[in-house]
Amino acid sequence: MEVALIFTGSLIFFSLIFNALFEKTRIPNVLFLLFVGLLIGPVFHLASPEDLGRLGKIFTTITLIVILYESGTRLNFDGIGKAIGPASLLTVFNFLVPVGVGMAVGYYGLGLDLLPSAFMGACVGSISTPIILPMLKQLKLGKKAESVVFLECALSDIVCLIGALALLDAMDSGSFSVADTIKHMAISLLFATSIGLATGYFWTSIRRYVITKLKNSMFTSFALAFIIYGFCELLDINGGMAVLSFGFMLGNIDEFSNILEKRDPEKNFIKRKNPMLLMEDEKNFYSEIAFIFKTFFFVYIGMSIKLSESDHIIMGVLFICLMFIVRIPSIALFCRRGYSSRDRRIMSILNPKGLVSAVLASMPLQLAVTEQQIHEGEIIQNIGYASVMFSIIIFSLLMFLVENSTRRIRLLV
């Protein structure tokens, strides 16, 4: 018990130090946390995700909810309209390309069938929300660039989950419908966003009366975010997008009111409700909570990495390197105007993979029955885990190089 307490305190303390040093070193503290997790898990076998049992899955879900909610409250309303187009195009492009590359690598290089090969590519078709969103404050991107990254994080998880799960069903049934997948995706997005925005509006209307009756009220909005996520998942729609929309409404209710006021003051139903805005100390509190959860989340990710086959590790490294290379022209193609050269450089390397990719990569093996399915599942899992780990390492190194080169350019100018 005493050792665990010392370790926990030290982890948070040094994570804070590495986070503060990011301004000078430009090395994300994610790399430090991942390294700690690797030492605890695969290297010295001091602990494993299996030791936590169901608590591990609950913890990762809570972390996702906390980070999405906190990020939603900081999402800027002004840039959303301009950002939705580039973010959508980036999301679709950066999902379809890994699927295509995965089909080629899996079919010709690993001897897999086309559907398992496509699924392998789909697993790495998203970018890691818990890695990127907490870093945006420190990266200091332009408003439009920041909004695009916010939306891409939210959309990529949805597209990746729905697309990959559709391919997984196809692997089981032997048939695949593009139309049904797109339909499911659109319905999930529409309903999740509507629920999040509607609940956020309702909550801002009554929050003033609730808070005055409660002594410890800062967790009330968090609690509602958990309820929204669980409710949406029960309805088989994306809870993450609903929580992000909920946080967005709380953080931008005044902007919505200003728009209605400009159009027709008499029809400004938001102003009549006298909504309570989020206070600065509340936002700071949410940010601190998100930081704590993020710290332990990436240690957990490091513990979850399973590297057994060297051939699969090499294939995973090559696969993820291709993903980083392909992202460069996609940023140049879809993000042309309204971005500084520094914005485009940083956006082109924001391609780390996270828990969504790791979880999806493990699913075929968990569901495998026949020897062929077990063999395919092991290949997909090994390459998926290797891709997650090395994507974070490559991302951290590229972040260091890009930010230091930017500093040199500024000094020369």
N, C-alpha and C positions, 0 to 999 in steps of 0.2 A: 504493500500500500504506500509506504513512504517513498519508495523508488518511483512509483507511478506518479505521485504528486510532484516530485522533483522534476521528472521528465516533462510532465504537462506544463508546469510553470516555465521551465527552460525553453520549451518549444515555442510558447507564446512570446516570451521575452525576446528570443533571438529572431523570431519571425518579424516582430516589430522593428528590430534593429535592421534587418535585411531590407524591410519595406522602406525604412527611412533612407537607407543607403542607395536605393534605386535612383534617387535624384542625381547621385554622383556616378555610380557604377553602371547604371542602366541594365543591371542584371536582375530579373524578376525574382522575388523571394520564392516563387513557385518551384524553381530549380532546387533550392535548398530543401524545401519541404518534401519534394519528390525523392531526393537523395536520402533523406532520413527514413522515409517509408520503405525504400529499397533495402536499406541496411536492416531495418526491423524485420521485414518480411522475407523476400527471396534470398538475401545474402546470409544473415545469421539465424533466420527462422525463429526469432523471438516471439513473433505473433503473426497471425494470418487473419484475413477477413472471415474465415470460417469460425474463428473464436468468438466473433461478435454475433454470429447467427443472423436472425432477422433484424437485429438492431442495426447492422451494417446498412441494409437496404433502407430502413427508416431514416437513418442518419443522412444518407446521401439525398433522399427526397427532401428532408427538412432543409438541407444546405441549399438545394436548388430553389426552393420556395423563398428562403430568406434573401438570397442573392438577386433573384428576379424581382421580388417586391422592392428591395432597396434600390435596385437599378431603375425600376419603373418610376419611382418618385423623383429621380434625377433626370429622367428623359425629357429633353427640351421640346416643347410644343412647336416652336417656330420651324424647326428643321424637319418635322415628320413628313409634311406634304411633299417636300423636295426629295426626301430620302427614300420613300417607299418604292419608287421605281428602280433605282440602282440596287437597293437591298434585295428586292425580289429577283432581279436578274442575276445578281451575284449568287444568291442562294440556289437557284435552279441550276445555273451553270456549274457551280462547284459541287453539286450533287451528281449531276449527270456524267461529268468527266470522270470522277472516281469509279462510277459504275462501269463506264466503258473501259477504263484502264484495268479495273478488276477482272472484267470478262476476258480481256486479252491475256493478262498475266496468269489468271487461274486456269484458263482453257489450254493455252499453249505452253505455259511454263510449269504448271503444277499438275496438269492432267485432270483437273476438275471439270464437271459438267458446267454448262453455261449458267444455269440458275444459281448454283452455289458460288460460282465466280462473280456473278453480278451482285449477290448478297455480300460477298467479301468486300467489294468496292463500296457498296452502299453503307457499310458499317463506318467508314471514315468520311462520309459525305457531309458531316456537320463540323462546326467549330465549337470549341468548348466555352460555353457561357460562363462557368465559374472561374475560368482563367482570365478571360478577356475583360468582362464587365468591371470587376474590381480594379483593373489597371487603367481604365479610361481616364479617371481623374488625374493620374500621374502622367499619362501620355500627353495630355493637353492638346488634343486634336481640335481642328476647327469644328464649328457647330454642325455643319452639314455632314462632315466625315464622321463625327461622333454619333449622329443620329443614324447614319447608314450602318455603322457597326452594331449599334444597339439592336436595330431591326433585323439585321442579318443573324445575330446570335439567337434571337427569338424564333425567327422563321426556319433557320437551318436545323434546329432540333426537331421541329415539327415535321419538316419535309423528310429528314433522315429517318425518323422513327416510323412514320407512316409508310414511306417507300420501302424501307428494309423489312418491316413486318409483312408487307404485302408480298415481297419476294420470298420471305420465309414460308408464308402460306402456300405460295406457288410451288416451292420445293416439296412441300408435303402432298399437295394435290396434283401437281404436274401441269397446272394451267395458271396464266397470269393475265389480268385485265388492266390495261393502262387507264381506261376510262373510269373504272370503279375506284382506282387509287386516287386519281385527281379529284373525283367527286367527294370521296371521303375526306381528303385534305382540305378542300374548300369549305365543306360543312363544319369541320372541326375548327378551322380558323375563324369563321364567321360567328359561330355560336360562342366560342371561348372569348373572343374580343367583346361581344355584346354583353355577356354575363359580367365580365370584369368591369367594363365601363359603367353599366347600369348599377352594379353593386357599389362601385366607387362613388357615384353621384348620390345614391341613397345614403351612404355612410357619411359623406361630408355634410349632408343636410341635418343629420341627427347627432353627429359626433360632439357638438358643443354641449348638448344636454346630457350625453352619457358621461363625458369627461368631468363635468362639474359634480357629478354624483360619486365618482370613483377617486380613491386616493392614488392608486398606482395604475395609470391609464395608458402608458406608452405601449403596452403589449396588446392593447385591444385591436389595433389595426393589423398587427402581426397575426393575431388569433383569427381574425376574419379572413386573412390571406390563406391560412391553412384550411379553413372551411371551404373557401372557394375552390381551392385546388382539389380537395377530396371530392367535392360535389361534382366538379367537371369530369374527373377521372371515372366516377361512378356512371356518368352519362356517356362514357367512351369518347369524350372530346378533350382537347389538350388543356390540361390544368395550368401548365407553365405560361401559355399565352394569356390565359384569364388573369393570372396573378400579375403579370407584367402590365396588362391593361388596367387592372385595379390600382396598382401603384402609380401608373401614369395619370389616371384621373385625379387621385389625391394630390399629386404634385403639380397639376396644371388646371385645377378647377377654376382658378381666377382667370386664366387665359380663355377658357371656354366662355366664361361670363362676359369678358371684354368683347369677344366676337359677336355674341348675341346683342350686347349693348350697342355696338356700332350699327348693326343691321336694323334693329327695332327695339328701343328701350322698353316698350310696353310688353314685349313678348320675351323678356329676359327672365325666364322661370328660375334660373339658377340664382340670380341676385335676390329674388323674392324669398328664397329659402335661407338666405344668409349663411352660406356654407362656411365651415371653419377650415382655414388653410393649415397645412403642416407647418409647424414652427421649426426654426433652425436647429434647436436642441434635439427635436425629435429626429430630424434627418441625420444628425451626428450620431445619435444613439443607434439608429438603424445601421449606420455605416460600421460602428464598432462591433455590433452583433454579427454582421456579415463577415467582418474580418476574422473573428474567432472561428466561425464555422468553416470559412475557407481554409484556414490554417490546418485544421484537422482533416478536412476533406482531401487535401493533396497528399498528406501522409497516408491516408487510407488508399488513395490511388496507387501510390508507390508500393504499398503492401500487396495490392491486388495484382500487380504485374507478375505474369508467369512466363518465364523464358526457359524453354527446354531444348528446342531444336535450333542449332546454329544456322542451318539452311533457311529456316523460316524467319529467323531474326534478320538475316541479310536481305531476304526478299521484302520483309516489312520495312527495312530502312530504305531500300531502293524505291519501294512503292510510295512511301511518304515523301521522299525527295521529289518524286515526280509531281506530287500534289502541290508542293511549295513552288515548283517551277511553273506549273500551269496557272497558279493564282496570279502571277505577275501580269500576264497579258489580260486576264479577266478584269483586273483593277484598271488597267490602261484603257480597256474597251468600254466599261460601264461607268467609270468615274472620271469623266473628262473635265467638266467645268465645275467651278466652285470649290476646288480642292487645291491646297498648296502642294508643292513637290514633296515636302516632308510628310504631309497627310498620306499621299499615295504610296510613299516608300513604306511607311509603317503599316498601312492597310494591306499591302502586298505580302507581309509576313505574318499577319494575324490568322494563322492556320493551325493552331494546336488542337489536338483531339483530346477528349476527356471521357467522362464516365459513360455518356450515351454510347460512344463507340465501343468502350470496353464491355458494357453490358450486352450490346447487340452481338458482339463477336463471340460471346460465350454461349449464346442461345442454341445454335445448331447442335453443339455437343451435349447440352442438357436435354435436348429433345430427341437425340439420336437413339435408334433401336437396332438397326442392322449394322454389320461391320463396316460397310461402305459409308454409311452415315456417320459413324464414329470417326472413321478416318478423315472424312471431309470436315467434320466438326473440329477435330484437333488442329488441322491445318488452318482453318479460318480463325480459331481462337488464338493460336500462336502468332500468326501474322497480325491479327488485330491488336493484341497486347503489345507486340513489338512496335507497331505503328503509333499507338498511343504514347508509349514511353519516349520514343525517338522524336516524335513530333514536338513534344514539350521541350526536349533538349535542344533540338534544332531551332525552335522558336525563340528560346531563351538566348542562344548564341547569336542568332540573327538580330534580335532586339538590341543586344549589346553592341554589335558591329554597326548597325544602322544609326543608332543614337550617337555613338561616338564619331561616326563620319559626319553626321549633321553638325555636331559641335565644331569639328575642324573647319567645315565650310563656313560656319558663322564667324569663326576667328579670322579666317582669310579675308572674308568680306569686310 
